């Protein structure tokens, strides 16, 4: 019997996912654990594994499509099996509910044995169930809240879960959610899916059949598409762009910020990079960049006790401050279709060569779209570098829940006065955006003074 492959819900806030690429084609044999496809959830690419062995019978949603969570995207079954939805045989009739004129009734179904009312579970209360029952519910994809327990005080046993599975109408997860939200009894619905499984289309048909006539008229007569002027094109936002839009809007509207701008004399840092370039290349096979050196300098500065609030986060509706005794450094990476911030975890424990290896690893994954969710979360501070594009200064937006973000601008040969003499020095601009709820201007300035000193005297990084 064919089973559905659904768009998984990979996070609390995930509402939809974009199919990046199917790794298997229709007709391919798959084993449990094989990689079926790659999806993008928010800004994270994830490989989805097959939960069943068999043949990939049909791909319902293709590459590039954005699909709501829990919606069916494919079917896996036995080789040669014909899906009811794709066969030439007529589909089972969809159940109809009584309309206001009471001319039609719900299609008959075999009666389901009545049981005692469910034990009501209050919000936040844990359902009483044995470990075996919880495992069975997880295996069958059953929510324990819907199962009647036969044990003491309504405790659910494994047999209760199995009985529920055998008696409960077969329905897709999305159909169950739609039915629950609209007060529809699934036992009174005839499914049009494989072996009578209830699909979202069946629930939608019931809702449309029971809608008042005026509502149906509105549904039946959608507004005509707006004619676009010549040269105008409308495209859908990608999942990544939506995530960036949501995150940046939240940060911009939530945190009252200010930006401090400083000039850094890069003479000594450029000389140090030239000295360590070959040794680190020989040790790691990787080239040390100025972002690596700046990242390590920021990490060392953040670990000073007096700068702990620049390495902190607001939690519990901004009522408490979470101080970090470590540094997880986020490094913004620009991609063709958006921006991601991979994280170097435990940067405070790293030497320069270790930081180079760790940063290159997550940056490479980011550019290849292979970052895991854990590699994009948990940052305590972030850096964004636009210097390679000649940017002179900018106001970076904080990567929440960080309390600050450091923007790195271009290094420009600039006339400066040194010991009363005018000379040309490589000057780099830095822009520190700070959440004023956590850090005041004086404290931000003290941080930048210490960071400036370390970058202009970089040998201290190696001590």
C-alpha positions in Angstrom: 0.0 0.0 0.0 1.4 3.4 -1.0 2.4 5.9 1.7 2.6 9.6 1.4 5.7 11.7 1.5 4.8 15.0 3.1 6.6 18.4 3.4 8.0 18.1 6.9 7.6 20.7 9.6 11.2 21.2 10.6 10.7 24.1 13.0 8.1 25.8 15.2 7.8 28.7 12.8 8.1 26.8 9.5 4.9 27.2 7.4 6.2 26.1 4.0 9.3 24.7 2.3 10.7 25.1 -1.1 11.7 21.9 -3.0 15.3 22.5 -4.3 16.0 19.2 -6.0 14.6 15.7 -6.1 17.4 13.2 -5.7 15.2 10.3 -6.9 13.0 10.1 -10.0 9.6 8.4 -10.4 10.1 4.7 -10.7 13.3 4.6 -8.7 13.7 2.0 -6.0 14.3 3.6 -2.6 15.4 2.2 0.8 14.5 3.6 4.2 17.1 6.3 4.9 17.8 7.1 1.3 18.0 10.8 0.4 14.8 11.6 -1.5 15.0 15.3 -2.0 16.6 18.6 -0.8 14.3 21.3 0.5 14.9 24.8 1.8 13.2 25.8 5.1 13.5 29.5 5.8 17.3 29.9 5.1 18.3 26.3 5.8 18.8 23.6 3.2 17.8 20.1 4.4 18.1 16.7 2.9 14.9 14.6 3.4 15.2 10.9 3.9 12.8 8.2 2.9 10.8 6.8 5.8 9.7 3.7 3.9 11.3 1.3 1.5 9.7 0.7 -1.9 9.4 2.5 -5.3 8.9 6.2 -5.8 5.6 5.9 -7.5 4.7 9.5 -8.1 6.2 13.0 -7.5 3.3 15.4 -6.8 5.3 18.6 -6.4 8.4 19.3 -8.4 11.6 21.3 -8.2 11.2 25.0 -7.3 7.7 24.6 -5.9 6.9 26.1 -2.5 4.7 23.7 -0.5 2.8 24.2 2.8 4.0 21.9 5.6 2.3 18.5 5.9 1.1 18.6 2.3 1.8 15.5 0.2 4.7 15.9 -2.2 5.1 12.2 -3.4 4.1 8.6 -2.9 6.1 5.5 -2.1 4.7 2.0 -2.6 5.2 -1.3 -4.3 6.6 -1.5 -7.8 3.7 -1.5 -10.4 1.2 -0.3 -7.8 -1.4 2.1 -9.4 -2.4 5.1 -7.3 -6.2 5.8 -7.2 -5.5 9.5 -7.8 -3.7 8.8 -11.1 -5.6 5.7 -12.4 -8.3 5.8 -15.0 -10.8 4.3 -12.7 -13.4 6.6 -11.1 -12.5 8.0 -7.8 -14.6 7.2 -4.7 -17.4 9.6 -4.2 -16.7 12.6 -2.0 -19.0 12.9 1.0 -21.5 15.7 1.0 -23.0 17.4 4.0 -26.5 18.8 4.4 -26.9 22.1 2.7 -29.3 24.8 4.1 -32.1 23.2 1.9 -31.4 19.8 3.5 -31.6 18.1 0.1 -28.4 16.0 0.5 -27.0 14.0 3.4 -23.6 12.7 4.4 -22.6 9.4 2.7 -23.0 6.4 4.8 -19.9 4.7 6.3 -19.5 1.6 8.5 -20.2 2.5 12.1 -17.3 3.0 14.4 -17.6 1.6 17.9 -18.4 4.3 20.4 -16.1 4.9 23.3 -16.1 6.8 26.5 -15.4 10.6 26.2 -11.8 11.5 26.1 -10.1 12.6 29.3 -9.7 16.3 28.9 -6.1 17.5 28.9 -5.6 21.0 30.1 -3.2 23.4 28.3 0.4 22.6 29.4 -0.7 19.3 31.0 1.1 16.2 29.9 -0.9 13.3 28.5 -0.8 10.2 30.7 0.7 7.4 28.6 3.1 4.5 29.0 6.5 4.7 27.2 5.4 1.9 24.9 2.2 3.9 24.0 4.3 7.0 23.3 6.6 5.0 21.0 3.6 3.4 19.2 2.0 6.8 18.7 5.1 8.3 17.3 5.6 5.3 14.9 1.9 5.6 13.7 1.9 9.4 13.5 -0.9 9.6 16.1 -1.4 12.5 18.5 -2.0 11.0 22.0 -4.5 13.8 22.8 -7.0 12.0 20.5 -6.6 8.5 22.1 -8.9 7.3 24.9 -6.8 5.6 27.6 -8.1 2.5 29.4 -5.7 2.6 32.3 -6.0 4.3 35.7 -6.9 7.9 35.5 -7.2 7.6 31.7 -3.6 6.5 31.2 -3.0 5.4 27.6 -1.5 2.0 26.9 0.0 0.6 23.7 -3.2 -1.4 23.0 -5.2 1.8 23.2 -3.0 3.4 20.5 -3.2 0.3 18.3 -7.0 0.2 18.7 -7.3 3.8 17.8 -5.2 3.2 14.7 -7.4 0.4 13.6 -10.7 2.3 14.3 -9.8 5.8 13.4 -10.5 7.0 9.8 -7.4 7.1 7.6 -6.6 10.7 6.8 -3.6 12.9 5.8 -2.2 15.1 8.6 -3.4 18.2 6.8 -6.9 16.8 6.4 -7.0 16.0 10.2 -6.0 19.6 11.0 -8.6 21.1 8.7 -11.3 18.8 10.1 -10.4 19.6 13.7 -10.3 23.4 13.0 -13.8 23.3 11.4 -15.4 20.8 13.8 -15.8 18.0 11.1 -16.2 14.4 12.3 -13.8 12.4 10.1 -15.9 9.2 10.7 -18.6 10.8 8.6 -16.4 11.6 5.6 -15.8 9.4 2.6 -12.2 9.8 1.4 -11.2 10.1 -2.2 -7.6 9.0 -1.6 -6.0 5.6 -1.8 -8.1 3.0 0.0 -10.5 5.6 1.1 -8.0 7.9 2.8 -9.3 11.3 3.5 -7.5 14.1 1.8 -7.6 17.9 2.2 -9.6 18.1 -1.0 -12.4 16.1 0.7 -12.5 18.4 3.7 -12.5 21.4 1.4 -15.4 19.9 -0.6 -17.4 19.6 2.6 -16.7 23.1 3.6 -17.7 24.5 0.2 -20.9 22.3 0.2 -22.0 23.7 3.5 -21.1 27.3 2.8 -24.0 29.8 2.4 -25.0 30.5 -1.2 -23.6 34.0 -1.1 -20.2 32.7 0.1 -20.2 30.2 -2.7 -20.9 32.9 -5.2 -17.9 34.8 -3.9 -15.7 31.7 -4.2 -17.0 30.9 -7.7 -16.3 34.3 -9.0 -12.7 35.3 -8.2 -11.6 38.8 -9.1 -10.1 39.1 -12.6 -6.3 39.2 -12.7 -4.8 42.6 -12.8 -3.4 43.5 -16.2 0.3 44.4 -15.8 1.9 47.3 -17.6 4.4 46.4 -20.3 7.8 45.6 -18.8 6.5 44.6 -15.4 6.9 41.1 -14.0 5.5 39.6 -10.8 7.5 36.8 -9.1 7.1 34.9 -5.9 9.4 35.5 -3.0 11.7 32.5 -2.3 11.7 30.9 1.1 15.1 32.4 1.9 13.9 35.9 0.9 10.8 35.5 3.1 12.9 34.5 6.0 15.3 37.4 5.5 12.4 39.8 5.2 10.8 38.5 8.4 14.0 38.6 10.4 15.2 42.0 9.3 11.7 43.6 9.8 11.5 42.1 13.3 15.0 43.3 14.2 14.5 46.8 12.8 11.2 47.4 14.5 12.1 45.7 17.8 15.6 47.0 18.7 16.3 50.8 19.1 19.8 51.0 17.6 22.6 53.4 17.0 25.8 52.9 15.0 29.4 53.9 16.0 31.9 54.5 13.2 35.7 54.1 13.6 38.8 54.2 11.4 41.3 51.5 11.8 44.9 51.8 10.6 45.5 48.5 8.9 49.3 48.8 8.5 50.3 46.3 11.2 47.4 43.9 10.5 48.3 43.7 6.9 51.9 43.0 7.8 50.9 40.3 10.3 48.7 38.6 7.7 51.6 38.6 5.2 53.8 36.9 7.9 51.3 34.2 8.9 49.9 33.5 5.4 52.4 30.8 4.4 52.7 29.0 7.8 48.9 28.8 8.1 48.6 27.6 4.5 51.1 24.9 5.2 49.3 23.8 8.4 45.7 23.9 7.2 45.8 24.2 3.4 43.7 27.4 3.7 44.4 31.1 3.2 43.9 33.4 6.2 41.7 36.4 5.4 41.2 39.8 7.1 37.8 38.6 8.1 39.5 35.7 10.0 41.9 38.2 11.8 39.1 40.6 12.6 36.8 37.8 13.8 39.5 36.5 16.2 40.2 40.1 17.4 36.5 40.7 18.1 36.3 37.4 19.9 39.2 38.3 22.2 37.7 41.7 22.9 34.2 40.3 23.7 35.7 38.0 26.3 36.7 40.9 28.5 34.4 41.2 31.4 33.7 44.9 30.8 32.3 44.1 27.4 30.0 41.2 28.4 26.8 43.0 27.4 28.0 43.2 23.8 28.0 39.4 23.9 24.5 39.1 25.4 20.9 38.6 24.4 17.5 39.8 25.7 15.2 36.9 26.7 11.7 36.4 28.2 10.1 39.4 26.4 13.1 41.6 27.1 12.7 41.2 30.8 16.0 39.3 31.4 19.6 39.4 30.0 21.3 36.2 28.9 25.1 36.7 29.4 27.4 34.4 27.5 30.8 33.2 28.8 31.7 32.0 25.3 31.7 33.5 21.8 29.8 31.9 18.9 30.8 34.1 16.0 28.2 34.6 13.2 29.8 35.6 9.8 27.3 37.0 7.2 27.7 35.3 3.8 26.0 36.8 0.7 24.5 34.4 -1.8 23.0 35.1 -5.2 19.5 34.8 -3.8 19.9 36.0 -0.2 22.0 36.2 2.9 22.9 33.5 5.5 24.8 33.8 8.8 26.8 30.6 9.5 28.2 30.4 13.0 31.7 29.5 14.3 30.9 27.9 17.6 33.3 28.1 20.5 35.5 30.8 18.8 36.8 31.9 22.2 38.7 28.6 22.5 40.4 28.8 19.1 43.8 29.7 17.9 44.1 31.7 14.6 44.7 28.6 12.5 41.7 26.8 14.2 39.5 29.8 13.5 40.6 29.8 9.9 39.6 26.2 9.5 36.2 26.6 11.3 35.2 29.7 9.5 36.1 28.3 6.0 34.2 25.2 6.8 30.9 26.9 7.5 31.3 29.5 4.8 31.9 26.8 2.2 28.8 25.0 3.3 26.8 28.2 3.2 27.9 28.9 -0.4 27.0 25.4 -1.4 23.6 25.6 0.4 24.6 22.7 2.7 24.4 24.4 6.1 22.6 22.4 8.8 20.2 24.3 11.2 22.6 24.0 14.1 25.3 25.7 12.0 23.1 28.7 11.6 21.9 29.1 15.1 23.3 30.1 18.5 25.4 33.1 17.5 26.3 35.6 20.3 27.8 38.3 18.0 27.9 38.7 14.2 30.2 40.3 11.6 29.3 41.4 8.1 32.0 42.5 5.6 31.2 44.6 2.6 34.7 46.0 2.2 35.5 44.0 -0.9 32.8 46.0 -2.8 34.4 49.3 -1.9 31.7 50.2 0.7 32.9 53.2 2.7 30.4 53.0 5.6 27.0 51.4 6.3 24.6 50.7 9.2 24.3 46.9 9.5 21.0 45.5 11.0 21.5 43.4 14.1 21.2 39.6 13.7 18.7 38.9 16.5 19.0 37.9 19.3 22.5 39.4 19.3 23.0 42.7 21.0 25.4 44.1 18.3 26.8 43.5 14.8 30.1 44.8 13.4 30.2 46.0 9.9 33.5 46.0 8.0 33.9 48.5 5.2 36.7 49.1 2.6 40.3 49.7 3.3 41.4 52.9 1.5 44.8 54.5 1.2 44.3 57.7 3.1 46.4 60.8 4.1 46.7 60.8 7.9 48.9 62.7 10.4 51.4 60.5 12.3 53.8 62.2 14.7 53.1 65.6 13.1 53.8 64.3 9.6 51.3 63.7 6.8 51.6 60.2 5.5 49.5 57.7 3.5 48.1 54.8 5.5 45.6 52.0 4.7 42.6 53.0 6.7 39.6 50.7 7.2 36.2 51.8 8.3 34.3 49.8 10.9 30.6 50.3 11.9 29.2 48.9 15.1 25.4 48.8 15.4 24.2 48.3 19.0 20.9 47.4 20.6 20.4 50.4 23.0 18.2 48.3 25.3 21.4 46.4 26.3 24.3 48.7 25.6 24.8 52.5 26.0 27.0 54.7 23.8 29.8 54.9 26.2 30.1 51.2 26.6 30.0 50.6 22.9 32.7 53.2 22.4 34.9 51.5 25.0 34.5 48.2 23.1 35.5 49.9 19.8 38.5 51.5 21.5 39.8 48.2 22.7 39.1 46.5 19.4 40.8 49.3 17.5 43.9 48.9 19.8 44.0 45.1 19.2 43.7 45.4 15.4 46.4 48.1 15.2 48.7 46.0 17.5 47.8 42.5 16.2 50.8 40.6 17.7 48.7 40.5 20.9 46.4 38.1 19.0 49.1 35.5 18.9 50.1 35.8 22.5 
